[in-house]
Amino acid sequence: MKLFNNKHILITGHTGFKGSWLSAWLIQLGAKVIGISDEIPTDPAHYNFIKNGLYSDLRLDIKDARAVFSLINEVKPDYIFHLAAQPIVLDSYNDPLNTINTNTIGTANLLDALRRVNHKCISIIITSDKCYYNDERTYGYLETDRLGGKDPYSASKGAAELVIKTYVESFFSKSESNVSVGIGRAGNVIGGGDWAPHRIIPDCIRAWSKGNKAKIRNPRSTRPWQHVLEPLSGYITLAISLSQNSDLNGEAFNFGPPADQDHTVEELVNELINHWLAAGWTDKSKNNDSPHEAGLLKLNCDKALGTLAWKATLNFKETARWTGEWYRTFYEKGPIEAAALTMNQIKDYMELAQARNSFKLD
């Protein structure tokens, strides 16, 4: 736990769902968290509950290469967690160029800044489980499988992976390099504090909080659902491992639930209903004119288990319960209680991980 204490840690995309939870966790571990983001993406936003604990809170566009270099050169972070992204598949159809500029070129801007700095830095770059060319097979994708995508979002993440590999091989592979890079690919993340559009849990919560039924586009789609703390624990574990083992430089890792924990959207919603009074949903799949979204996606996480000694901590029912409890706390007791629950869930999660031998944060 002491590894991050008083360390300067830069998080890009800290105002987003995952970025704000990661900020909260690293603050709890004693880090000096510097957050950069171009905007607060939603209202409400989980970021608002953790912003007072930030060491520095900056507005910066990851697409601005000059600004990215200037900041990194000035701050000289010990660690970087790169989460800044355009994260919504459906939005990528509406504005594919912005998606590619943000997710691919934004990642290149960060890497090019690191190429030009002179301090030691460990950078964990987050792409997506959707970076794989998904033919909807029934077994999980390995880190060595084909990259690509049938939608602009997936393609942007696959392209980012190629950019990362190029920079690692060209500039960061030598033993005297100051920069080490790890790549995290996560499954579908849920948990309290997400209000993004076109995501199943926020769509349900928005409807239920108003006494309405949720409208479900693809109830039979299957995803590797996991609580937000699961992949974040993987990213943190990867950063620790990379600081201790330079052979991991440039390696990619899947972070997802066990193979038997993949569930349909319908199963997830019905499980969440157990933790929300008077909730319901309607099937809109027959009238769904939205662009293509994958019906099946699975990850193989054996590499994370074998190399990093990491595995998921929460089972499916616990994941749904923790998510439902957070939202009910927010809507019934208010944001102060929800903010406290964020910190308590992080603490409880670390205790469960230790008891279940899921990973070690030291």
N, C-alpha and C positions, 0 to 999 in steps of 0.2 A: 504493500500500500504506500510505502514511503517514496517509491520511485517518482511519483508525480508531485510530491509535496514541494511547493514553491517553484515548480517548473513553469516556464512560460509556454502555454499551449494555445496554438491558434486553431480555431474551429471556423471553417467557412460554412455558411448556411446555418448559423447558430440560431436564427429566428424560426427555423422550420421545426417540424415535429421531432424528427430524430435528433437534429442538432441541439434543440433546447434540452432534451432529456440527457444527451451526452454532456452538455455544459453543466447541468445540475449534478451529474455524477462526478465529474472531474473537480468541480468546486468542492463537493463533499470530501474528495480525496486530497484536498489542500492545494490544488493547482491554481495558478494565476491564468485564468481563461480569458483570452482575447477573442472576441467574436466579430466576424465580419459578414455582412449580408447587405443586399441592395434594398431590401424592404422587409416589412413584417407581412407575411403572405396571407394571413387570415385574421379575422376578428370574430370571436375571441382567438387568442393565441397562447399556447403553452409558454412561449417565450416570456410573456408578461409576468409569469409567476416566478421566474428564475433570474431575471435581468439584473436585479439589485446585487446579486452575488458575483457578477462579472468583473474582472479586473479592468477590462476595456471593452466598449460596445460601439462598434464602428459601422458606418454605412459605406459600402464599397461594392462595385459591380465586378464580379469575377471575369467579365468579358473585357475589362479595361486592363490590358497587359502592363502598361506603365505604372498604374496605381498598385497593382498586385505586387510587382517587383519592389516598388518604393516601400510598401508596408513591410514586406518580409525582410528586406534589407535593414529597415529601421528597428523592427521588433526583435529580430533574430530569435524566433521561437525554437524551443528545444524539440517540440513535437508539433506536427500539423495533422489535423483530421479534416480531410476535404469532403464535405457533404453538400456544398452548394450545387444546386441543380434545378432544372425544370423537371419536376418529378411525376407529372401526370400524363399517362399514356394518351388519353383522349385529347388533352390540350396540345399534344404534339402534332395531331392532325390539323388543328386550327392554325398553328404557327410552327411549322417544322424547322424553319431557318433559325428562329430564336432558340428552339430546343437544341439544335446542333451547335449553335454558337455558345450556348451556356454549358452544355454537358461535355462537348468534345473540345471546343476551342478554349473554354474556361479552364478545363483540366490542363490543356497544353500551356496556357498562360502561367498557371501555378508551377508546373514542372520547369518551364523556361526561367522563371524567377529563381527557382532552387538551383538551376544550372549555374547561375551567376553570383550566388552568394558564397561567403567564405566561412560560414559557421557550420557546426555539426547540427544535423536535423534529421529526425525520423518522421517520415510522412506516410500516413495511412490514407489511401485514396479509395473512396467508396464508389463503386459502380452500381451493379444491380444484378439480380438473378435473371433479368430480362436481357442481359448482354448476350445470352446464348441464342443461336439460331434454333428456335423452338419448333420442332415437328410434333410436339405434344405426345411424346413417347411416355410409356408407363413407368419407366425407371429414371432415376435421378441423373442430372447432368454433372459430369466431372469437370474439374478446372481446365482440363486439356481438350474439352470438346469444342466444336466449331462455334465461333462467335458470329453474330449478325443480328438480324431482326426484320420482322415484317411490317413494323410500324416505325415512325420517325424516332420515338423515344428509345426503343430497343436498339435501333441502328446507331443512335448517338452514343449509347453506352458501350456497344461493341466497338465502335470507332475509338472511343476514349481508351479502351483497353489496349488497342494497337498503339496509340500515342504513348501510353505509359510504358509499354514494353520497349518502344523505340528509344525513349529517353533513358530508361534504365540501361539498356545495352550500349548506348552511345556515350552516355555521360556519367552514369552512377555505378558502373560495374567494377571499376578498379578498386583495389583495397584502400587506396589513399583518398577515395571520394568521401566528402563530408556528408553526403546525403544517402540515406537508405529509404527504400520505398516498399511498402506492402499494399496489397490490393484486397479489399473486402467486397464480397458479393453476397447480398442478403436476400432472403425470401420476403414474402409479403408481411409487413410489420403492422401490428395493431397495438393499441394501448390508449390510455387516457390522454386527452389534450390535443388530439388530431381533429381539425375542422376543415381539412382540405376538401375541395370539390371532387366529385367523381370517385370517391373512395367509399367502400361499403360501410364501414363503421361510422364515419362522420355523416353519411347520408341517412343512416338509420337514426342516429342520435338527433340530428336536426328535425327529423319527422316526429320521433317519439316525444321530444321535449315540447312539441306543440300539440301533442295529443293525436297525431296523425299516424297512419300506417306508412311504413317505408316501401318505396317502389324499387324492386330488385331487378336489375337488367339481365343478369346471367346467373340464376340461382344454382345451376348445376356445374358451374366452373369450379375447378379444383386448384387450390393454392397451398404452398407451404406456410401456413399461418404461424406467426410467432409474436410474442410480446416484444415491444420495442427494446427492452433491456437485454434480450437475447443477442441480437447482432452487435449491440453496443459492447457487450461483454467480450464478444469475439474481436472487435476492433481494438479494444484496450489490451486484450491478451496478445494480439498480434504485435502491437506496439512494444509491449514488454519483451516478447520473444525476439523481436527484431533488434532491440537494444542489447540483447545477450548473444545473438547468433547471426553473424553477418551473412551466413549462407542462405538465409531467408530473403535476402534482398531481391526484389522483383517478383516474388512469389505471390500468387493469387490464392485466396481461400474462400470456399463457400461457407456461409454461416446460416444454418437453418434448422428446423426441427427434425426429429427422427422421421424416417420414411413412412412409418405407420401413422404419422400425425397430420398427413395431408387430408384436408376435409373440403367439402363443397361449401360454396357461399351459403346455401340453404342451411347446412349443418351449423355453420358459424353463427348465423343470425338466430336460429332457434336456440342455440346455447346461450347467446347473449340475452335473449328474451327472459331467461331464468333470473336475470339480475336487473330487470327493468319492468316495473309494474305496467300493466295494460298496454303492452307493446304488441305490434303485429306487422305483417308485411303482405304485399301483393306481388304476384309474378308478372313482370312486364316483358318477359323474354319474347313473346310472340309479337309484340308491337315495338320491339327494340330496333331502331334504325341507326344505332350508333355504329361507328367504324369497328373494324375487327379488333377483338381482344382475345387473347389465348384462352382456350378452354381448360387446358391442363398444363401444369408446370411443376416439376419436382427437382430437388437438388440432392446430390450425394455429398455428404459432409465428412466422409471418412478421412480426408486429408487433414482437416482441422483437428479431428480426434487423434489421429496418429502422430501428427507433427507438433501440434500445440497443446495437446491434452485438453482440448475444449469440446464440450458438448452442451446442448440445450439443457436448461434447468427446469422450466415449467412445462407441465403437460397441457393438453388442449383445454381441458375444463378450467384449470388454473388460469390460463391465459385469458379466457373469456371472462372469468370471475374478476380478475384484477382490472380488466378493462371496464366492465360494467360498474364495478364499485367506484372507480375513479370518476366516471361521468355522473353517476348518481350523487356522489359527494359534491361535485361542482354545481349541479342544478338544484340540489336540495339544501346544501349548506353554504355554498358560495366559494369564490376563488381563493380566499385565505385558507380554508380547510382543504381545498384541492391541492394547493401548493404544498401544504404540510404532508398530504398523502403522497405526493411525488417523492419527497425525501424519505418518507417511511417505506414506500415500496422499494426504493433503491436499497435501503438498509436491509429490509426483509429478503430481497433478492440475493444480496451478497451472503447472508446467513444461510439461505437455502442452498446456494451454490456450494458453499463450504460443506454443508451437511451431506449433499448428494455427490460431492466430488466432481463437480461439473467443470471447473477451471480454477486456476490460482492467480490472484492478482498480487503477485510479489515477484 
